[in-house]
Amino acid sequence: MRKQIVAGNWKMNKDYVDSENLISKLLSLHNHSATEVIIAPPFTNLLAATNALKGSSIGVAAQNMHFAEHGAYTGEISATMLNSVGVKTVILGHSERRAYFNETDDFLAQKVEAAIENSMRVIFCFGEELADRKAGQENNIVASQIEKALFNLPSEAWTNIVLAYEPVWAIGTGETATPEQAQDMHAFIRQTVANQYSSEIANNLSILYGGSVKSTNAKDIFSKPDVDGGLIGGASLDAEHFYAIVNSF
């Protein structure tokens, strides 16, 4: 049975003290429901987060990582470094990394492989831009992104993969895909994985929706059969709003 997951991507927000305060509020609201809760603070606060959350079922993810184990990659962080501070999950392929830092599908495939080799779980992000959807190319774009970055993986690696569909036109814009649009795409994604691997792998795969999810729309989106949770941006920076989303199942 696949997991329900709500992950909060803090992006470049919250300094050390702010992070401590937010984590404290999250712990006070955490109800140990069946929904898995993950937070992704900035690199500078990962160790503090893992220490503060020891003994809690709230998980910690990194927002990015490099494919190399070590070397002359100034400013980068490796899977080994993340593991050393207790971080076992990483977000890869976020639309902002693709757009602002020119991360390609081939580059992301290397990152995914490195994460899997280091026994990390990957929350892999992908999605179409508005022009793609207007042109009716959203399925082709999404399938291509998944295939190029993930379809080189062996079947057993998929136990460490979570997918996050994020229509680029709905990130930070206030626009949100309708629950029906989200369901249609999630069903297509699941079938795409089933066609390449197996129905068993596809049916056990958690597929999250990301794109201006709020407490006011989360329940409708999460009610769809192929939507297994959300990758939450801005709303994850407020503990009450975030937990209203967590409790939307």
C-alpha positions in Angstrom: 0.0 0.0 0.0 1.5 3.3 -1.0 2.1 6.1 1.5 0.3 9.4 1.9 3.1 12.0 2.1 3.1 15.8 2.8 6.5 17.4 2.3 7.3 21.0 3.1 9.9 22.6 0.9 11.2 25.7 2.7 13.3 26.8 -0.2 15.7 29.7 0.7 13.7 30.7 3.8 14.2 30.6 7.5 17.5 31.2 9.3 18.7 29.1 12.2 16.5 30.7 14.9 13.5 30.8 12.6 13.9 27.1 11.8 14.1 26.2 15.5 10.9 28.1 16.2 9.1 26.5 13.2 10.2 23.0 14.1 9.0 23.5 17.7 5.6 24.6 16.4 5.4 21.6 14.0 6.2 19.2 16.9 3.4 20.7 19.0 0.9 20.1 16.2 2.2 16.7 15.0 -0.5 14.1 15.5 1.3 10.9 14.4 -1.4 10.2 11.8 -0.9 7.8 8.9 0.3 10.6 6.7 4.1 10.9 6.5 5.4 14.4 7.2 8.7 15.6 5.8 10.4 19.1 6.0 13.2 20.3 3.7 15.0 23.2 5.4 18.0 25.0 3.8 21.4 23.2 4.0 22.6 25.3 6.9 19.7 24.0 9.1 19.7 20.3 8.2 21.7 19.1 11.2 19.8 21.2 13.6 16.5 19.8 12.1 17.6 16.2 12.4 18.7 16.7 16.0 15.5 18.5 16.9 13.3 15.8 15.3 15.1 12.7 16.8 12.4 10.5 18.2 9.8 12.1 16.1 8.2 10.7 13.0 8.7 13.9 11.1 11.4 13.4 8.4 14.0 15.7 7.1 14.9 16.1 3.4 17.6 18.1 1.6 16.5 20.4 -1.2 19.3 19.4 -3.6 22.6 17.5 -3.8 25.4 16.9 -6.3 26.1 13.6 -8.0 29.8 13.5 -7.0 30.9 12.0 -3.7 33.6 14.7 -3.2 35.9 16.9 -5.2 36.3 20.4 -6.6 32.7 21.4 -6.7 32.7 24.6 -4.7 29.4 25.2 -2.9 28.0 21.7 -3.6 26.8 19.0 -1.1 27.1 15.3 -1.7 24.9 12.4 -0.7 27.6 11.2 1.7 27.6 14.6 3.5 23.8 14.4 3.8 23.9 10.9 5.2 26.5 12.0 7.7 24.0 14.4 9.3 21.1 12.0 9.3 19.4 13.2 6.1 18.1 10.2 4.0 15.8 12.0 1.6 16.5 14.5 -1.1 14.4 16.6 -3.5 15.7 16.5 -7.0 14.5 18.1 -10.3 12.5 21.0 -8.7 11.4 23.4 -11.4 13.4 26.2 -9.9 16.6 24.1 -10.1 15.7 23.4 -13.7 14.9 27.0 -14.6 17.4 29.0 -12.6 20.4 26.6 -12.5 19.9 24.9 -15.9 19.6 21.4 -14.6 18.8 19.0 -17.5 17.2 15.6 -17.4 20.6 14.0 -18.1 22.2 15.9 -15.2 19.3 14.9 -12.9 19.7 11.3 -13.9 23.3 11.4 -12.5 22.0 12.9 -9.3 19.2 10.3 -8.9 21.7 7.5 -9.5 24.1 8.9 -6.9 21.3 9.2 -4.4 20.1 5.7 -4.9 23.6 4.3 -4.7 23.9 6.0 -1.3 20.6 4.4 -0.1 18.7 7.8 -0.2 15.1 8.3 -1.0 14.5 10.7 -3.9 11.5 13.0 -4.2 11.7 13.6 -8.0 10.0 16.7 -9.4 8.8 17.3 -12.9 6.1 19.2 -14.8 5.1 21.2 -17.8 5.1 24.9 -18.4 2.0 26.9 -19.4 3.0 27.0 -23.1 3.3 23.1 -23.1 -0.2 22.7 -21.6 -1.7 25.3 -24.0 -0.2 23.3 -26.9 -1.6 20.0 -25.5 2.0 18.7 -24.9 1.8 18.2 -21.1 1.8 14.4 -21.3 4.7 14.3 -23.7 6.8 16.7 -21.6 6.1 14.8 -18.4 6.7 11.4 -19.9 10.0 12.6 -21.3 11.2 14.0 -18.0 10.4 10.8 -16.2 11.9 8.5 -18.8 15.2 10.4 -19.2 15.9 10.8 -15.5 14.4 7.6 -14.0 13.9 4.8 -16.5 17.6 3.8 -16.3 16.9 2.6 -12.8 16.5 -1.1 -11.9 13.1 -2.1 -10.6 14.3 -2.5 -7.0 15.4 1.2 -6.9 11.7 2.3 -7.2 11.1 1.6 -3.5 13.2 4.7 -2.9 11.5 6.9 -5.4 8.6 9.4 -4.7 7.3 11.4 -7.7 6.2 15.0 -7.4 4.2 16.4 -10.3 4.5 20.2 -10.3 2.9 22.1 -13.2 5.3 25.0 -13.5 2.5 27.4 -14.3 1.0 26.7 -10.8 4.1 27.2 -8.7 4.1 30.5 -6.7 1.6 32.0 -9.1 -1.6 31.4 -7.0 -2.8 29.3 -9.9 -3.6 25.6 -9.1 -4.4 22.7 -11.4 -8.0 21.6 -10.7 -8.4 18.4 -8.8 -9.5 16.8 -12.0 -6.4 18.0 -13.9 -4.2 16.7 -11.1 -5.9 13.3 -11.1 -5.7 13.0 -14.9 -1.9 13.7 -14.9 -1.3 11.5 -11.9 -3.1 8.6 -13.5 -1.1 9.1 -16.7 2.2 9.2 -14.7 1.2 6.0 -12.9 0.4 4.2 -16.1 3.6 5.5 -17.7 5.6 3.8 -14.9 3.5 0.6 -15.1 4.2 0.4 -18.9 7.9 0.6 -18.3 8.2 -1.5 -15.1 5.0 -3.2 -13.7 1.6 -2.4 -12.3 2.9 -3.5 -8.9 5.6 -0.9 -8.9 3.3 1.8 -10.2 0.5 1.0 -7.7 3.0 1.2 -4.7 4.5 4.5 -6.0 3.5 7.7 -4.1 2.9 10.5 -6.5 2.6 14.0 -4.9 1.1 17.2 -6.3 3.0 20.4 -6.0 1.7 23.8 -7.1 0.1 26.4 -4.8 -1.4 23.8 -2.5 -3.2 25.5 0.4 -5.4 24.4 3.3 -8.4 25.6 1.3 -7.8 23.3 -1.7 -5.8 20.4 -0.3 -8.7 18.3 0.7 -10.2 18.3 -2.8 -6.9 17.6 -4.5 -5.9 14.8 -2.0 -9.3 13.2 -2.4 -8.4 12.0 -5.9 -7.4 8.3 -6.1 -4.0 8.8 -7.8 -2.9 11.9 -5.7 -1.0 10.6 -2.7 -0.1 13.9 -1.0 1.7 17.2 -1.7 5.0 18.9 -2.1 4.2 22.2 -0.3 6.1 25.5 -0.8 5.0 28.7 0.7 2.3 27.2 3.0 4.9 25.0 4.7 6.5 28.1 6.3 3.5 28.5 8.6 3.0 25.6 11.0 -0.7 25.9 11.3 -1.3 26.2 7.6 1.0 23.3 6.9 -0.7 21.0 9.4 -4.1 22.0 8.0 -2.8 20.5 4.8 -1.4 17.4 6.5 -4.8 16.8 8.1 -6.6 17.2 4.7 -6.7 13.4 4.0 
